[in-house]
Amino acid sequence: MVDMKNAFAKNLLREIKNSKSRFLSILVIVAIGVAFFAGIRATSPDMIITGNKYLHDYSIADLRVLSNTGFTDKDIDKIKSISGVEAVIPGYNFDAYAVIGEEEKPVKINSYKIGGQMVNKPVLIEGKLPTSEDECVTE
């Protein structure tokens, strides 16, 4: 039995010696695969933590309810009464064109709640958020 293991080891080493480039190619391919798999496994939890932090910090809404004709106060109260709904923040949004000289540029207009509970907070890079109804945020 010992001779069989010895013969197998000798044969294996001989095969590797006779085909070094094939052996090295397979070794490199396996190493790249292992490195890629380890990298994905290591970064996945960090990506989940980062995503959850962003969603929490900027109070991203779980659900957005839209209507072509708008909602009445009764409609909003019905949505608030649904089990599991923490907050309902009504607002307005629409698409428009801004005329700048001879050009028309598409713009998206969103209402923004001042004070109190807020969802989908904008990421402020520079300046300040509106503090009164006659102010706006631009991007």
Secondary structure in CASP SS format (residue, H / E / C, confidence):
PFRMAT SS
TARGET T0000
AUTHOR 0000-0000-0000
METHOD secondary structure of the structure
MODEL  1
M C 1.00
V H 1.00
D H 1.00
M H 1.00
K H 1.00
N H 1.00
A H 1.00
F H 1.00
A H 1.00
K H 1.00
N H 1.00
L H 1.00
L H 1.00
R H 1.00
E H 1.00
I H 1.00
K H 1.00
N H 1.00
S C 1.00
K H 1.00
S H 1.00
R H 1.00
F H 1.00
L H 1.00
S H 1.00
I H 1.00
L H 1.00
V H 1.00
I H 1.00
V H 1.00
A H 1.00
I H 1.00
G H 1.00
V H 1.00
A H 1.00
F H 1.00
F H 1.00
A H 1.00
G H 1.00
I H 1.00
R H 1.00
A H 1.00
T H 1.00
S H 1.00
P H 1.00
D H 1.00
M H 1.00
I H 1.00
I H 1.00
T H 1.00
G H 1.00
N H 1.00
K H 1.00
Y H 1.00
L H 1.00
H H 1.00
D H 1.00
Y C 1.00
S C 1.00
I C 1.00
A C 1.00
D C 1.00
L C 1.00
R C 1.00
V C 1.00
L C 1.00
S C 1.00
N C 1.00
T C 1.00
G C 1.00
F C 1.00
T C 1.00
D H 1.00
K H 1.00
D H 1.00
I H 1.00
D H 1.00
K H 1.00
I H 1.00
K H 1.00
S C 1.00
I C 1.00
S C 1.00
G C 1.00
V C 1.00
E C 1.00
A C 1.00
V C 1.00
I C 1.00
P C 1.00
G C 1.00
Y C 1.00
N E 1.00
F E 1.00
D E 1.00
A E 1.00
Y E 1.00
A E 1.00
V E 1.00
I E 1.00
G C 1.00
E C 1.00
E E 1.00
E E 1.00
K E 1.00
P E 1.00
V E 1.00
K E 1.00
I E 1.00
N E 1.00
S C 1.00
Y C 1.00
K C 1.00
I C 1.00
G C 1.00
G C 1.00
Q C 1.00
M C 1.00
V C 1.00
N C 1.00
K C 1.00
P C 1.00
V C 1.00
L C 1.00
I C 1.00
E C 1.00
G C 1.00
K C 1.00
L C 1.00
P C 1.00
T C 1.00
S C 1.00
E C 1.00
D C 1.00
E C 1.00
C C 1.00
V C 1.00
T C 1.00
E C 1.00
END
